Amino acid sequence: MQIAPNSVVSFHYTLTNDEGEVLDSSEGREPLSYLQGKGNIIPGLERQLEGREAGDKLQVRVEPAEGYGEVQPQLVQEVPRASFQGVESIEPGMQFQAQTQGGPLLVTVTKVEGDTVTVDGNHPLAGQPLNFDVAVETVREASDEELEHGHVHGEGGHEH
Ligand code: ZN
């Protein structure tokens, strides 16, 4: 069957940037499972998988607008060291949950200079075109329960 809204799809993938660097891969893991049409995966990938079938191998390029968005400069902020209470040492690469007006936001420390810490709330893959090598493993109909929850149950999905 072809991938259509409400299909449960499992696929293997390797994600590279335009420099050919591997950013993420399902190699050596279970394939990723998702529910088509529910926003479980980035829009550009979901859109280009529509109509595909088990056994299909394809290359998918996703521009930032359909991926993790453009880099938003206002999400880069300098905050005083003192706002990290209870954290002994702060190093670039550390991630924290920040409370913002728009709700919780995962931020990454990008620079520490004296008493000033620079944090970046952009997704690490924001602003980058993404190149996926995809191998579609299985396609099946979602169960009523999966449709109600908006995600996949069982292998490669939610266990609850
Ligand atoms: Zn569920």
py3Dmol code that shows the C-alpha trace and the ligand (Angstrom):
import py3Dmol

protein = """\
ATOM      1  CA  MET A   1       0.000   0.000   0.000  1.00  0.00           C
ATOM      2  CA  GLN A   2       1.009   3.582  -0.604  1.00  0.00           C
ATOM      3  CA  ILE A   3       1.784   6.059   2.132  1.00  0.00           C
ATOM      4  CA  ALA A   4      -1.300   8.215   2.693  1.00  0.00           C
ATOM      5  CA  PRO A   5      -2.743  10.179   5.611  1.00  0.00           C
ATOM      6  CA  ASN A   6      -3.177   7.810   8.598  1.00  0.00           C
ATOM      7  CA  SER A   7      -0.606   5.301   7.350  1.00  0.00           C
ATOM      8  CA  VAL A   8       1.837   3.968   9.906  1.00  0.00           C
ATOM      9  CA  VAL A   9       5.227   4.074   8.231  1.00  0.00           C
ATOM     10  CA  SER A  10       8.562   2.732   9.367  1.00  0.00           C
ATOM     11  CA  PHE A  11      11.733   3.752   7.581  1.00  0.00           C
ATOM     12  CA  HIS A  12      15.479   3.843   7.880  1.00  0.00           C
ATOM     13  CA  TYR A  13      17.248   7.098   7.183  1.00  0.00           C
ATOM     14  CA  THR A  14      20.583   8.832   7.095  1.00  0.00           C
ATOM     15  CA  LEU A  15      20.615  12.594   7.398  1.00  0.00           C
ATOM     16  CA  THR A  16      23.495  14.622   5.983  1.00  0.00           C
ATOM     17  CA  ASN A  17      24.131  18.324   5.574  1.00  0.00           C
ATOM     18  CA  ASP A  18      25.326  19.938   2.347  1.00  0.00           C
ATOM     19  CA  GLU A  19      28.944  19.251   3.329  1.00  0.00           C
ATOM     20  CA  GLY A  20      28.195  15.517   3.364  1.00  0.00           C
ATOM     21  CA  GLU A  21      28.558  15.269   7.139  1.00  0.00           C
ATOM     22  CA  VAL A  22      26.268  12.662   8.724  1.00  0.00           C
ATOM     23  CA  LEU A  23      24.077  14.433  11.304  1.00  0.00           C
ATOM     24  CA  ASP A  24      21.831  11.547  12.283  1.00  0.00           C
ATOM     25  CA  SER A  25      21.088   8.027  11.173  1.00  0.00           C
ATOM     26  CA  SER A  26      18.867   5.116  12.126  1.00  0.00           C
ATOM     27  CA  GLU A  27      21.626   2.677  11.131  1.00  0.00           C
ATOM     28  CA  GLY A  28      22.094   0.045  13.816  1.00  0.00           C
ATOM     29  CA  ARG A  29      18.770   0.986  15.414  1.00  0.00           C
ATOM     30  CA  GLU A  30      15.140   0.104  14.855  1.00  0.00           C
ATOM     31  CA  PRO A  31      13.630   1.963  11.915  1.00  0.00           C
ATOM     32  CA  LEU A  32      11.755   5.138  12.823  1.00  0.00           C
ATOM     33  CA  SER A  33       7.959   4.753  12.928  1.00  0.00           C
ATOM     34  CA  TYR A  34       5.501   7.587  12.506  1.00  0.00           C
ATOM     35  CA  LEU A  35       1.902   8.326  11.659  1.00  0.00           C
ATOM     36  CA  GLN A  36       1.515  10.071   8.284  1.00  0.00           C
ATOM     37  CA  GLY A  37      -0.386  13.354   8.360  1.00  0.00           C
ATOM     38  CA  LYS A  38      -0.057  14.054  12.086  1.00  0.00           C
ATOM     39  CA  GLY A  39       3.070  16.174  12.126  1.00  0.00           C
ATOM     40  CA  ASN A  40       5.137  13.450  13.841  1.00  0.00           C
ATOM     41  CA  ILE A  41       8.080  14.235  11.534  1.00  0.00           C
ATOM     42  CA  ILE A  42       9.216  17.424   9.778  1.00  0.00           C
ATOM     43  CA  PRO A  43       6.750  18.615   7.104  1.00  0.00           C
ATOM     44  CA  GLY A  44       9.142  18.404   4.134  1.00  0.00           C
ATOM     45  CA  LEU A  45       9.931  14.761   4.783  1.00  0.00           C
ATOM     46  CA  GLU A  46       6.309  13.827   5.443  1.00  0.00           C
ATOM     47  CA  ARG A  47       5.172  15.528   2.228  1.00  0.00           C
ATOM     48  CA  GLN A  48       7.773  13.796   0.062  1.00  0.00           C
ATOM     49  CA  LEU A  49       7.050  10.360   1.526  1.00  0.00           C
ATOM     50  CA  GLU A  50       3.373  10.580   0.535  1.00  0.00           C
ATOM     51  CA  GLY A  51       2.550   8.000  -2.161  1.00  0.00           C
ATOM     52  CA  ARG A  52       5.679   5.909  -1.546  1.00  0.00           C
ATOM     53  CA  GLU A  53       5.626   2.189  -0.736  1.00  0.00           C
ATOM     54  CA  ALA A  54       7.503  -0.376   1.331  1.00  0.00           C
ATOM     55  CA  GLY A  55      10.827  -1.131  -0.354  1.00  0.00           C
ATOM     56  CA  ASP A  56      11.181   2.335  -1.885  1.00  0.00           C
ATOM     57  CA  LYS A  57      14.540   4.030  -1.504  1.00  0.00           C
ATOM     58  CA  LEU A  58      14.695   7.724  -2.099  1.00  0.00           C
ATOM     59  CA  GLN A  59      16.662  10.876  -1.516  1.00  0.00           C
ATOM     60  CA  VAL A  60      14.744  13.725   0.017  1.00  0.00           C
ATOM     61  CA  ARG A  61      15.991  17.279   0.298  1.00  0.00           C
ATOM     62  CA  VAL A  62      14.259  19.493   2.830  1.00  0.00           C
ATOM     63  CA  GLU A  63      14.777  23.254   2.953  1.00  0.00           C
ATOM     64  CA  PRO A  64      14.728  24.950   6.392  1.00  0.00           C
ATOM     65  CA  ALA A  65      11.203  26.330   5.880  1.00  0.00           C
ATOM     66  CA  GLU A  66       9.894  22.756   5.755  1.00  0.00           C
ATOM     67  CA  GLY A  67      12.447  21.442   8.228  1.00  0.00           C
ATOM     68  CA  TYR A  68      13.479  22.998  11.538  1.00  0.00           C
ATOM     69  CA  GLY A  69      12.871  26.566  10.405  1.00  0.00           C
ATOM     70  CA  GLU A  70      15.170  29.489   9.789  1.00  0.00           C
ATOM     71  CA  VAL A  71      17.577  30.656  12.476  1.00  0.00           C
ATOM     72  CA  GLN A  72      15.831  33.269  14.625  1.00  0.00           C
ATOM     73  CA  PRO A  73      18.408  35.744  15.943  1.00  0.00           C
ATOM     74  CA  GLN A  74      16.153  36.788  18.833  1.00  0.00           C
ATOM     75  CA  LEU A  75      16.452  33.264  20.274  1.00  0.00           C
ATOM     76  CA  VAL A  76      20.162  33.880  20.906  1.00  0.00           C
ATOM     77  CA  GLN A  77      20.521  35.622  24.253  1.00  0.00           C
ATOM     78  CA  GLU A  78      23.131  36.599  26.785  1.00  0.00           C
ATOM     79  CA  VAL A  79      22.160  35.780  30.331  1.00  0.00           C
ATOM     80  CA  PRO A  80      24.013  36.317  33.593  1.00  0.00           C
ATOM     81  CA  ARG A  81      25.877  33.356  35.057  1.00  0.00           C
ATOM     82  CA  ALA A  82      23.858  33.854  38.241  1.00  0.00           C
ATOM     83  CA  SER A  83      20.670  32.723  36.534  1.00  0.00           C
ATOM     84  CA  PHE A  84      21.998  29.160  36.458  1.00  0.00           C
ATOM     85  CA  GLN A  85      21.501  28.444  40.118  1.00  0.00           C
ATOM     86  CA  GLY A  86      22.672  25.086  41.332  1.00  0.00           C
ATOM     87  CA  VAL A  87      24.766  24.397  38.241  1.00  0.00           C
ATOM     88  CA  GLU A  88      28.411  24.027  39.183  1.00  0.00           C
ATOM     89  CA  SER A  89      30.089  24.499  35.832  1.00  0.00           C
ATOM     90  CA  ILE A  90      28.672  25.718  32.555  1.00  0.00           C
ATOM     91  CA  GLU A  91      30.240  24.706  29.282  1.00  0.00           C
ATOM     92  CA  PRO A  92      29.333  25.253  25.634  1.00  0.00           C
ATOM     93  CA  GLY A  93      27.159  22.412  24.383  1.00  0.00           C
ATOM     94  CA  MET A  94      25.185  22.028  27.623  1.00  0.00           C
ATOM     95  CA  GLN A  95      21.423  22.168  27.247  1.00  0.00           C
ATOM     96  CA  PHE A  96      18.851  23.627  29.610  1.00  0.00           C
ATOM     97  CA  GLN A  97      15.110  23.967  29.687  1.00  0.00           C
ATOM     98  CA  ALA A  98      14.325  27.694  29.769  1.00  0.00           C
ATOM     99  CA  GLN A  99      10.975  29.147  30.772  1.00  0.00           C
ATOM    100  CA  THR A 100       9.809  31.662  28.185  1.00  0.00           C
ATOM    101  CA  GLN A 101       6.584  33.518  27.479  1.00  0.00           C
ATOM    102  CA  GLY A 102       5.871  30.957  24.774  1.00  0.00           C
ATOM    103  CA  GLY A 103       6.390  28.026  27.151  1.00  0.00           C
ATOM    104  CA  PRO A 104       9.409  25.836  27.886  1.00  0.00           C
ATOM    105  CA  LEU A 105      12.252  26.079  25.372  1.00  0.00           C
ATOM    106  CA  LEU A 106      15.328  23.898  25.058  1.00  0.00           C
ATOM    107  CA  VAL A 107      18.384  26.135  24.829  1.00  0.00           C
ATOM    108  CA  THR A 108      21.998  25.264  24.120  1.00  0.00           C
ATOM    109  CA  VAL A 109      24.929  27.085  25.702  1.00  0.00           C
ATOM    110  CA  THR A 110      27.110  28.414  22.879  1.00  0.00           C
ATOM    111  CA  LYS A 111      29.571  30.640  24.758  1.00  0.00           C
ATOM    112  CA  VAL A 112      30.704  31.312  28.308  1.00  0.00           C
ATOM    113  CA  GLU A 113      32.625  34.519  28.911  1.00  0.00           C
ATOM    114  CA  GLY A 114      33.211  35.603  32.480  1.00  0.00           C
ATOM    115  CA  ASP A 115      29.809  36.139  34.053  1.00  0.00           C
ATOM    116  CA  THR A 116      27.990  36.111  30.738  1.00  0.00           C
ATOM    117  CA  VAL A 117      26.524  32.983  29.213  1.00  0.00           C
ATOM    118  CA  THR A 118      25.247  32.966  25.628  1.00  0.00           C
ATOM    119  CA  VAL A 119      22.366  30.578  25.010  1.00  0.00           C
ATOM    120  CA  ASP A 120      20.715  29.657  21.709  1.00  0.00           C
ATOM    121  CA  GLY A 121      17.093  28.539  21.607  1.00  0.00           C
ATOM    122  CA  ASN A 122      17.155  27.658  17.915  1.00  0.00           C
ATOM    123  CA  HIS A 123      16.905  23.990  16.993  1.00  0.00           C
ATOM    124  CA  PRO A 124      20.457  22.756  16.273  1.00  0.00           C
ATOM    125  CA  LEU A 125      19.358  21.995  12.692  1.00  0.00           C
ATOM    126  CA  ALA A 126      17.575  25.326  12.092  1.00  0.00           C
ATOM    127  CA  GLY A 127      18.685  27.173   8.963  1.00  0.00           C
ATOM    128  CA  GLN A 128      20.192  24.093   7.338  1.00  0.00           C
ATOM    129  CA  PRO A 129      19.015  22.268   4.238  1.00  0.00           C
ATOM    130  CA  LEU A 130      18.646  18.603   5.176  1.00  0.00           C
ATOM    131  CA  ASN A 131      19.450  15.675   2.909  1.00  0.00           C
ATOM    132  CA  PHE A 132      17.787  12.388   3.820  1.00  0.00           C
ATOM    133  CA  ASP A 133      18.550   8.982   2.360  1.00  0.00           C
ATOM    134  CA  VAL A 134      15.367   7.091   3.105  1.00  0.00           C
ATOM    135  CA  ALA A 135      14.496   3.398   2.845  1.00  0.00           C
ATOM    136  CA  VAL A 136      10.808   2.708   3.462  1.00  0.00           C
ATOM    137  CA  GLU A 137      10.490  -0.544   5.431  1.00  0.00           C
ATOM    138  CA  THR A 138       6.795  -1.049   6.152  1.00  0.00           C
ATOM    139  CA  VAL A 139       3.488   0.716   5.537  1.00  0.00           C
ATOM    140  CA  ARG A 140       0.257  -0.252   7.305  1.00  0.00           C
ATOM    141  CA  GLU A 141      -3.080   1.227   8.356  1.00  0.00           C
ATOM    142  CA  ALA A 142      -3.162   2.898  11.760  1.00  0.00           C
ATOM    143  CA  SER A 143      -5.393   1.415  14.471  1.00  0.00           C
ATOM    144  CA  ASP A 144      -8.286   3.475  15.850  1.00  0.00           C
ATOM    145  CA  GLU A 145      -6.342   3.939  19.068  1.00  0.00           C
ATOM    146  CA  GLU A 146      -3.278   5.237  17.227  1.00  0.00           C
ATOM    147  CA  LEU A 147      -5.421   7.712  15.293  1.00  0.00           C
ATOM    148  CA  GLU A 148      -6.999   8.908  18.513  1.00  0.00           C
ATOM    149  CA  HIS A 149      -3.577   9.433  20.133  1.00  0.00           C
ATOM    150  CA  GLY A 150      -1.948  10.862  17.007  1.00  0.00           C
ATOM    151  CA  HIS A 151       1.114   8.609  17.245  1.00  0.00           C
ATOM    152  CA  VAL A 152       2.309   5.059  16.621  1.00  0.00           C
ATOM    153  CA  HIS A 153       2.056   2.292  19.211  1.00  0.00           C
ATOM    154  CA  GLY A 154       4.163  -0.835  19.529  1.00  0.00           C
ATOM    155  CA  GLU A 155       7.471  -1.416  17.803  1.00  0.00           C
ATOM    156  CA  GLY A 156       9.320   1.829  17.184  1.00  0.00           C
ATOM    157  CA  GLY A 157       6.447   3.826  18.715  1.00  0.00           C
ATOM    158  CA  HIS A 158       4.966   4.774  22.047  1.00  0.00           C
ATOM    159  CA  GLU A 159       4.683   2.113  24.743  1.00  0.00           C
ATOM    160  CA  HIS A 160       1.897   2.916  27.164  1.00  0.00           C
TER     161      HIS A 160
END
"""
ligand_1 = """\
1
ZN
Zn -0.711 6.527 22.466
"""
view = py3Dmol.view(width=600, height=400)
view.addModel(protein, "pdb")
view.setStyle({"model": 0}, {"cartoon": {"style": "trace"}})
view.addModel(ligand_1, "xyz")
view.setStyle({"model": 1}, {"stick": {}})
view.zoomTo()
view.show()
